[in-house]
């Protein structure tokens, strides 16, 4: 049988891991790093297919990523608020 103290300790460790993961998911450093990698890969791809302005053209997918991450967090807040309203109604 599982000891209640061990169970609580396991839950607390899990919560700390979840909080650390969530903190990383929402950090601007993560978004910036992914945007930089996206830009670099887009430049390399566009350069390899001989696009006229690969450095400028690579801004399109990178900008799309940045807009997507900003929009998704806003949409998530709206969705959570509506869910709570429906749940409490």
N, C-alpha and C positions, 0 to 999 in steps of 0.2 A: 504494500500500500504506500502511496506517495505521502510524504510528510508535508503538511500545509506550509511550513516555512520554506521548504525547497521549492514548492509550487510558486509561492510569492516571489522568491528570488529569481526563478526562471522567467516569470512574467515581467519583472522589473528589468532584467537583462534584455529581454526581447523588446520592451518599450524603448530602452536606450538605443538599441540598434535601429528601430523604426524611426525614432526622432533624428538620429544622425543621418539616415538615408533621406528623410524628408528635408532636412536642412540642406543637404547637397543638391537635391532636386530643385530647390527654389533659389539657389544662389546665383547671383549675376556672374560669378567667376565661371560656373559651369556653362552658362549660356554663351558667354564670351568665348570660352575655349571651343565649344562646338561651332560657333559662328566662324571662328578663325580656321578651324579644320575644314569646314564646309567651303569657305572661300578658297583655301589652298587647293582642295581637290577640284573645285569648279575651274579654277585657273588652269590646273594641269590638264583637265579634260578638254577645255576649250582651246588650249594651246595645241593639244595633240590633234584636234580635228581642224586646226588652222582657222579659227575664228579671227576676224580682223582685230578686234580690241578685247583680248581675253581678260585683261585685268579689270576693265570696266564692265564687261559682260558678266563676270563672275559675281558682281554685286547683286545681280537679280536673284539667284537662288539664296544667297546669304541674307539679303533683305527679306526675302520670303520667310526664311527660318525665324528671323528676329520678330517679324510681325506675327507669325504663327504662335510663338511662345508667349508674346504679350497678350494676344487675343485669347488664347486658351485659358490663361489664368483668370481673365475677366469672365469668360463664359462659364468656367467652373464655379466662380463665386455666385453668378446668377443662378446656375443650376442648383447649387446647394441651398441657396435661399429659398427657391421655389419648392424644393423637396421638403424643407423644414416647414414651410407654410402649409403644404398639403398634409404632411404628417400630423401637424398640430391642429388642423381644422376639424 
